[in-house]
Amino acid sequence: MSKKDKIDTQGMTAFGVEHSSMLKTARYPDGYPAMPIIKKRILPKNEALYNELKELINEVLDEREGIK
């Protein structure tokens, strides 16, 4: 492969490119807005049942680690 067949990638950013109409403009000049956080509850929505299930899960995990 001769030197003529190679592409000069170093010279691709020529003078005047920074004002080109081909460049993307920022939609949000002050930065992107914060991503919304959507919380989904997989466990039961009944608060009493949720607390009981949470207690049981923690109990099993404690026994598994040998804490009790």
N, CA, C and O atoms as CSV, one atom per row, in Angstrom:
chain,resi,resn,atom,element,x,y,z
A,1,MET,N,N,0.854,-1.171,0.000
A,1,MET,CA,C,0.000,0.000,0.000
A,1,MET,C,C,0.904,1.239,0.000
A,1,MET,O,O,1.747,1.414,0.880
A,2,SER,N,N,0.708,2.072,-0.987
A,2,SER,CA,C,1.545,3.263,-1.086
A,2,SER,C,C,0.997,4.380,-0.201
A,2,SER,O,O,-0.110,4.290,0.329
A,3,LYS,N,N,1.778,5.403,-0.058
A,3,LYS,CA,C,1.401,6.524,0.804
A,3,LYS,C,C,0.193,7.289,0.251
A,3,LYS,O,O,-0.550,7.893,1.025
A,4,LYS,N,N,-0.018,7.277,-1.063
A,4,LYS,CA,C,-1.141,7.977,-1.683
A,4,LYS,C,C,-2.478,7.303,-1.372
A,4,LYS,O,O,-3.516,7.964,-1.369
A,5,ASP,N,N,-2.461,5.992,-1.109
A,5,ASP,CA,C,-3.688,5.251,-0.848
A,5,ASP,C,C,-4.233,5.469,0.559
A,5,ASP,O,O,-5.386,5.140,0.837
A,6,LYS,N,N,-3.436,6.005,1.416
A,6,LYS,CA,C,-3.858,6.206,2.800
A,6,LYS,C,C,-4.623,7.522,2.948
A,6,LYS,O,O,-4.345,8.484,2.233
A,7,ILE,N,N,-5.573,7.567,3.862
A,7,ILE,CA,C,-6.357,8.774,4.111
A,7,ILE,C,C,-5.708,9.561,5.236
A,7,ILE,O,O,-5.339,9.002,6.269
A,8,ASP,N,N,-5.574,10.846,5.030
A,8,ASP,CA,C,-4.999,11.724,6.052
A,8,ASP,C,C,-6.117,12.132,7.008
A,8,ASP,O,O,-6.886,13.045,6.708
A,9,THR,N,N,-6.211,11.463,8.152
A,9,THR,CA,C,-7.265,11.781,9.122
A,9,THR,C,C,-6.880,12.939,10.029
A,9,THR,O,O,-7.741,13.493,10.712
A,10,GLN,N,N,-5.621,13.312,10.051
A,10,GLN,CA,C,-5.195,14.404,10.916
A,10,GLN,C,C,-5.673,15.753,10.398
A,10,GLN,O,O,-5.896,16.673,11.185
A,11,GLY,N,N,-5.834,15.880,9.081
A,11,GLY,CA,C,-6.218,17.154,8.506
A,11,GLY,C,C,-7.711,17.286,8.261
A,11,GLY,O,O,-8.129,18.190,7.538
A,12,MET,N,N,-8.528,16.413,8.841
A,12,MET,CA,C,-9.969,16.435,8.569
A,12,MET,C,C,-10.690,17.585,9.266
A,12,MET,O,O,-11.792,17.946,8.854
A,13,THR,N,N,-10.118,18.157,10.284
A,13,THR,CA,C,-10.749,19.283,10.959
A,13,THR,C,C,-10.078,20.557,10.485
A,13,THR,O,O,-9.196,21.108,11.144
A,14,ALA,N,N,-10.516,21.002,9.334
A,14,ALA,CA,C,-9.910,22.174,8.714
A,14,ALA,C,C,-10.470,23.449,9.324
A,14,ALA,O,O,-11.440,23.417,10.081
A,15,PHE,N,N,-9.845,24.576,8.985
A,15,PHE,CA,C,-10.266,25.877,9.475
A,15,PHE,C,C,-11.683,26.170,8.974
A,15,PHE,O,O,-11.976,25.930,7.803
A,16,GLY,N,N,-12.550,26.674,9.820
A,16,GLY,CA,C,-13.912,27.035,9.441
A,16,GLY,C,C,-14.942,25.962,9.717
A,16,GLY,O,O,-16.136,26.203,9.543
A,17,VAL,N,N,-14.514,24.780,10.144
A,17,VAL,CA,C,-15.451,23.688,10.389
A,17,VAL,C,C,-16.298,23.957,11.638
A,17,VAL,O,O,-17.437,23.498,11.720
A,18,GLU,N,N,-15.762,24.682,12.590
A,18,GLU,CA,C,-16.510,24.919,13.837
A,18,GLU,C,C,-17.774,25.737,13.610
A,18,GLU,O,O,-18.665,25.728,14.459
A,19,HIS,N,N,-17.876,26.443,12.491
A,19,HIS,CA,C,-19.072,27.238,12.185
A,19,HIS,C,C,-19.912,26.597,11.086
A,19,HIS,O,O,-20.785,27.249,10.515
A,20,SER,N,N,-19.660,25.345,10.791
A,20,SER,CA,C,-20.358,24.656,9.711
A,20,SER,C,C,-21.812,24.390,10.088
A,20,SER,O,O,-22.127,24.174,11.258
A,21,SER,N,N,-22.694,24.406,9.092
A,21,SER,CA,C,-24.117,24.122,9.341
A,21,SER,C,C,-24.355,22.633,9.536
A,21,SER,O,O,-25.450,22.238,9.938
A,22,MET,N,N,-23.361,21.801,9.262
A,22,MET,CA,C,-23.507,20.356,9.408
A,22,MET,C,C,-23.361,19.903,10.860
A,22,MET,O,O,-23.750,18.784,11.196
A,23,LEU,N,N,-22.817,20.740,11.710
A,23,LEU,CA,C,-22.632,20.365,13.113
A,23,LEU,C,C,-23.958,20.410,13.850
A,23,LEU,O,O,-24.800,21.263,13.569
A,24,LYS,N,N,-24.146,19.497,14.790
A,24,LYS,CA,C,-25.372,19.467,15.591
A,24,LYS,C,C,-25.375,20.625,16.581
A,24,LYS,O,O,-24.340,20.988,17.140
A,25,THR,N,N,-26.541,21.188,16.781
A,25,THR,CA,C,-26.672,22.230,17.797
A,25,THR,C,C,-27.289,21.608,19.047
A,25,THR,O,O,-28.056,20.650,18.955
A,26,ALA,N,N,-26.961,22.138,20.181
A,26,ALA,CA,C,-27.482,21.612,21.441
A,26,ALA,C,C,-28.945,22.006,21.597
A,26,ALA,O,O,-29.305,23.160,21.365
A,27,ARG,N,N,-29.785,21.060,21.987
A,27,ARG,CA,C,-31.203,21.353,22.208
A,27,ARG,C,C,-31.413,22.081,23.529
A,27,ARG,O,O,-32.313,22.910,23.667
A,28,TYR,N,N,-30.576,21.758,24.480
A,28,TYR,CA,C,-30.712,22.327,25.817
A,28,TYR,C,C,-29.459,23.145,26.121
A,28,TYR,O,O,-28.441,22.576,26.516
A,29,PRO,N,N,-29.508,24.439,25.950
A,29,PRO,CA,C,-28.305,25.245,26.191
A,29,PRO,C,C,-27.850,25.235,27.646
A,29,PRO,O,O,-26.670,25.452,27.922
A,30,ASP,N,N,-28.780,24.984,28.591
A,30,ASP,CA,C,-28.429,24.957,30.013
A,30,ASP,C,C,-28.097,23.552,30.494
A,30,ASP,O,O,-27.908,23.343,31.692
A,31,GLY,N,N,-28.024,22.587,29.585
A,31,GLY,CA,C,-27.759,21.205,29.969
A,31,GLY,C,C,-29.044,20.397,29.907
A,31,GLY,O,O,-30.142,20.954,29.883
A,32,TYR,N,N,-28.900,19.106,29.883
A,32,TYR,CA,C,-30.062,18.225,29.800
A,32,TYR,C,C,-30.824,18.218,31.124
A,32,TYR,O,O,-30.213,18.316,32.189
A,33,PRO,N,N,-32.155,18.102,31.069
A,33,PRO,CA,C,-32.935,18.033,32.314
A,33,PRO,C,C,-32.675,16.708,33.028
A,33,PRO,O,O,-32.224,15.739,32.418
A,34,ALA,N,N,-32.962,16.682,34.306
A,34,ALA,CA,C,-32.738,15.467,35.096
A,34,ALA,C,C,-33.658,14.348,34.611
A,34,ALA,O,O,-34.802,14.586,34.224
A,35,MET,N,N,-33.138,13.140,34.641
A,35,MET,CA,C,-33.923,11.992,34.204
A,35,MET,C,C,-34.982,11.676,35.256
A,35,MET,O,O,-34.663,11.594,36.442
A,36,PRO,N,N,-36.227,11.500,34.845
A,36,PRO,CA,C,-37.270,11.203,35.832
A,36,PRO,C,C,-37.084,9.798,36.415
A,36,PRO,O,O,-36.771,8.853,35.692
A,37,ILE,N,N,-37.277,9.677,37.713
A,37,ILE,CA,C,-37.144,8.392,38.392
A,37,ILE,C,C,-38.546,7.849,38.633
A,37,ILE,O,O,-39.359,8.473,39.315
A,38,ILE,N,N,-38.814,6.679,38.067
A,38,ILE,CA,C,-40.120,6.049,38.223
A,38,ILE,C,C,-39.949,4.878,39.174
A,38,ILE,O,O,-39.247,3.913,38.875
A,39,LYS,N,N,-40.605,4.979,40.328
A,39,LYS,CA,C,-40.508,3.915,41.322
A,39,LYS,C,C,-41.676,2.956,41.127
A,39,LYS,O,O,-42.837,3.363,41.098
A,40,LYS,N,N,-41.344,1.680,40.995
A,40,LYS,CA,C,-42.370,0.656,40.860
A,40,LYS,C,C,-42.245,-0.288,42.048
A,40,LYS,O,O,-41.153,-0.758,42.369
A,41,ARG,N,N,-43.348,-0.554,42.682
A,41,ARG,CA,C,-43.349,-1.439,43.837
A,41,ARG,C,C,-43.780,-2.828,43.384
A,41,ARG,O,O,-44.907,-3.022,42.928
A,42,ILE,N,N,-42.883,-3.779,43.512
A,42,ILE,CA,C,-43.168,-5.148,43.098
A,42,ILE,C,C,-43.916,-5.887,44.208
A,42,ILE,O,O,-44.783,-6.718,43.939
A,43,LEU,N,N,-43.576,-5.579,45.439
A,43,LEU,CA,C,-44.212,-6.230,46.584
A,43,LEU,C,C,-45.636,-5.699,46.751
A,43,LEU,O,O,-46.010,-4.720,46.106
A,44,PRO,N,N,-46.433,-6.340,47.614
A,44,PRO,CA,C,-47.839,-5.944,47.788
A,44,PRO,C,C,-48.002,-4.472,48.152
A,44,PRO,O,O,-47.174,-3.894,48.856
A,45,LYS,N,N,-49.086,-3.880,47.657
A,45,LYS,CA,C,-49.351,-2.468,47.928
A,45,LYS,C,C,-50.007,-2.256,49.288
A,45,LYS,O,O,-50.017,-1.138,49.805
A,46,ASN,N,N,-50.552,-3.316,49.868
A,46,ASN,CA,C,-51.126,-3.244,51.207
A,46,ASN,C,C,-49.972,-3.055,52.194
A,46,ASN,O,O,-49.073,-3.893,52.266
A,47,GLU,N,N,-49.995,-1.973,52.941
A,47,GLU,CA,C,-48.865,-1.617,53.813
A,47,GLU,C,C,-48.589,-2.668,54.886
A,47,GLU,O,O,-47.430,-2.973,55.168
A,48,ALA,N,N,-49.647,-3.225,55.487
A,48,ALA,CA,C,-49.467,-4.238,56.537
A,48,ALA,C,C,-48.827,-5.501,55.972
A,48,ALA,O,O,-47.925,-6.074,56.584
A,49,LEU,N,N,-49.299,-5.933,54.802
A,49,LEU,CA,C,-48.755,-7.127,54.166
A,49,LEU,C,C,-47.316,-6.884,53.715
A,49,LEU,O,O,-46.469,-7.774,53.795
A,50,TYR,N,N,-47.057,-5.678,53.243
A,50,TYR,CA,C,-45.700,-5.304,52.822
A,50,TYR,C,C,-44.729,-5.375,53.998
A,50,TYR,O,O,-43.641,-5.935,53.871
A,51,ASN,N,N,-45.115,-4.814,55.135
A,51,ASN,CA,C,-44.246,-4.824,56.319
A,51,ASN,C,C,-44.015,-6.242,56.826
A,51,ASN,O,O,-42.907,-6.578,57.244
A,52,GLU,N,N,-45.051,-7.074,56.793
A,52,GLU,CA,C,-44.912,-8.456,57.252
A,52,GLU,C,C,-43.959,-9.228,56.336
A,52,GLU,O,O,-43.107,-9.980,56.809
A,53,LEU,N,N,-44.108,-9.039,55.053
A,53,LEU,CA,C,-43.239,-9.719,54.100
A,53,LEU,C,C,-41.791,-9.239,54.241
A,53,LEU,O,O,-40.857,-10.034,54.148
A,54,LYS,N,N,-41.616,-7.953,54.463
A,54,LYS,CA,C,-40.282,-7.386,54.654
A,54,LYS,C,C,-39.628,-7.980,55.901
A,54,LYS,O,O,-38.443,-8.312,55.891
A,55,GLU,N,N,-40.410,-8.111,56.974
A,55,GLU,CA,C,-39.918,-8.700,58.218
A,55,GLU,C,C,-39.483,-10.148,58.010
A,55,GLU,O,O,-38.423,-10.559,58.481
A,56,LEU,N,N,-40.313,-10.919,57.299
A,56,LEU,CA,C,-39.991,-12.323,57.037
A,56,LEU,C,C,-38.722,-12.463,56.193
A,56,LEU,O,O,-37.881,-13.321,56.464
A,57,ILE,N,N,-38.593,-11.631,55.188
A,57,ILE,CA,C,-37.405,-11.692,54.328
A,57,ILE,C,C,-36.149,-11.376,55.141
A,57,ILE,O,O,-35.132,-12.056,55.006
A,58,ASN,N,N,-36.220,-10.352,55.978
A,58,ASN,CA,C,-35.066,-10.002,56.810
A,58,ASN,C,C,-34.749,-11.098,57.813
A,58,ASN,O,O,-33.580,-11.354,58.103
A,59,GLU,N,N,-35.775,-11.748,58.346
A,59,GLU,CA,C,-35.575,-12.866,59.283
A,59,GLU,C,C,-34.822,-14.006,58.613
A,59,GLU,O,O,-33.870,-14.548,59.176
A,60,VAL,N,N,-35.251,-14.364,57.416
A,60,VAL,CA,C,-34.617,-15.459,56.678
A,60,VAL,C,C,-33.174,-15.098,56.343
A,60,VAL,O,O,-32.283,-15.940,56.453
A,61,LEU,N,N,-32.942,-13.868,55.941
A,61,LEU,CA,C,-31.574,-13.457,55.624
A,61,LEU,C,C,-30.687,-13.458,56.860
A,61,LEU,O,O,-29.511,-13.813,56.778
A,62,ASP,N,N,-31.241,-13.063,58.009
A,62,ASP,CA,C,-30.475,-13.091,59.254
A,62,ASP,C,C,-30.111,-14.508,59.639
A,62,ASP,O,O,-28.981,-14.762,60.058
A,63,GLU,N,N,-31.054,-15.447,59.506
A,63,GLU,CA,C,-30.782,-16.839,59.821
A,63,GLU,C,C,-29.729,-17.417,58.861
A,63,GLU,O,O,-28.887,-18.226,59.250
A,64,ARG,N,N,-29.801,-16.994,57.648
A,64,ARG,CA,C,-28.865,-17.478,56.658
A,64,ARG,C,C,-27.443,-17.062,56.966
A,64,ARG,O,O,-26.504,-17.821,56.728
A,65,GLU,N,N,-27.278,-15.836,57.505
A,65,GLU,CA,C,-25.956,-15.330,57.854
A,65,GLU,C,C,-25.515,-15.813,59.225
A,65,GLU,O,O,-24.351,-15.641,59.587
A,66,GLY,N,N,-26.411,-16.412,59.995
A,66,GLY,CA,C,-26.072,-16.903,61.320
A,66,GLY,C,C,-26.047,-15.811,62.370
A,66,GLY,O,O,-25.342,-15.937,63.371
A,67,ILE,N,N,-26.791,-14.755,62.167
A,67,ILE,CA,C,-26.819,-13.643,63.118
A,67,ILE,C,C,-27.600,-14.017,64.372
A,67,ILE,O,O,-27.185,-13.680,65.481
A,68,LYS,N,N,-28.720,-14.706,64.209
A,68,LYS,CA,C,-29.563,-15.036,65.370
A,68,LYS,C,C,-29.068,-16.238,66.095
A,68,LYS,O,O,-29.663,-16.647,67.092
